[in-house]
Amino acid sequence: MINVALVGTGSIAGTHLEAFARFKDRCRITALVDRSGEKAEKLKERFGLDCAIYSDYEDVLKLDSVDLVSLCTPPSTHANLASAFLLAGKHVLVEKPMAPSLSECDQMLEAAAKGDALLSVVGQNRFYDPIRRVKQVLDAGLAGRIVHAEANSYWWRGRSYYDVEWRGTWESEGGGCVMNHAVHHLDLLLWIRGMPSEVQAVTVNTSHENSQVEDLSIAILKYPDGTLAQVTSSVVHHGEEQRLVFQGERAKVGMPWQLFASTEGDGGFPQRNPDLEAEIQQVAGELAPLQYTGHAGQMDDVLRAIESGSRQVMIDGIEGRKTIELIMAIYESSATGKPVALPLSKDSIFYAQERILREAPRFHSKA
């Protein structure tokens, strides 16, 4: 039985507890950490938990009754909290984004190595069948070489969304829609397409006067093979349509599920290729559905890694860092107005938090 402590009792904490509740024969919640205790008491009652409540995370560090820490606090706290638990030998599952700077990501990775503990970063969208279907088809090579990818992370948030104390500031949230909303789609894009070699981006704030950070961003990614991807990150899009589309040399595949295959007709004009579409559809249909999806899928992955002793998870700290590196490249390009080459070095103005706070644009004052 794996003993779990949940640190942080904001809105995402309920999602974690619901997911862990799917595995009552494999894990149990032994501790909740909440500064005031009020939210923790409500969660304890809501989920019928038999656990202790602590106001200080340091009280949990030495507990033998904690094997895994589920970290649900604001991004600015992730590095120090995760590092403390990892150095104490506790496994850590940290909510996205991993941390608001690469230096903090590296701090967490170092702590995991020193503490010989597992570090996993939440990326629950990898644990959904629709995106796994797209990846399976593309990995099979049926669509041909990917020549263009499109990630639309469209969300809509009203002004009062940023009335929450820690939102809308570089100090506590670490950025805007790129960091905290598009992080999901960027993770999926990197999972399927890999890291680009160059980024050019623009960020703006169009509609949220009580936020320092961006609410709209457009980025162009260039890959070593000369192909491109474009990423739109937004909290100003009505309808909140979100999609990933991959244009291969032979066919287009996307999520929500899209499939269109073309072949060259007279004069080079496109002619639909139903035979290839049928072949792709067959491969997509062969994928066995996941038993657990979303957060529950990721909790299952983490619990299996601990139970087996393998420490091998789908999204470890290195994978989580990749997403932050791409986000920082987007921010650096936007701040400088220049293309940014990847990988980022430690000399990058968006590597360490103190440099980010000095260089990042503040579109408005935080109310």
C-alpha angles and dihedrals in degrees: 000000000000115000114218132198118197113209116196124027104212126125096294092054091076090055090054093048092049089052095047089049088068089068105048090143091057106035143016134199108244101167142025121195118205127153095223099026093221097103091042091055090052092050092047091053095042094053097034092239126179098207144118123257121220131187095201124052090212088071088064098048096084099036114124086201091072123076101155131033120206104204114207102161129119115290095252090064098048100090099050095040096044092045092052093052094043092051087051088057096254119139112237134209107188126194120240134304096050092215138326094252140034092236089060091047088054090049090056093047091051091050091050090052094047093045093043088229136139118255120193128175121212114253100150095170091074085067097066124098097227094063092040088055091054092048093049092053093046093045088052088060095229093130091049126228113346108244100172136016129191126197118186112187098183118176135152126217128173126227094264090061087080094049087089106104100238099040124093099028132103090220097060109015097034095220142338135266094337093056101035107028110021089045087092095054093041089054091052092045091052091045091056105028105026130223119325122227097225139023132197116183147164126204128188141167110230106163115013112080094175094059130082093201137075125278096185132036136169120195133182116207123200121200128210090252091058097255124128144222131190126208126194115192117189148159092183100069116110114220093028095233110180125189147157119209127185120195111205126187089256106026148005119241125180150159124272080048113282126165130175126153125192136190129190115272132181114327092005095292118141123268119188116249108212093171092060091044090054091049092050092046090053093052091047091051093053092069111109111229118249117255090218126029138191116001090350089056091053093045088052089051092051095045091050091051091052095042094050094042090230095116086206112138131170094241112032128167093277091055091046091051092054091062092050090049091055091046091051090050089054091050094046093050091049093048095047100033089228136106113266123215122222140258095051116226127220086256091066114118087229097051102087128041096236091056092045091054089050098046106030116106117245107209095186140359116268109247 
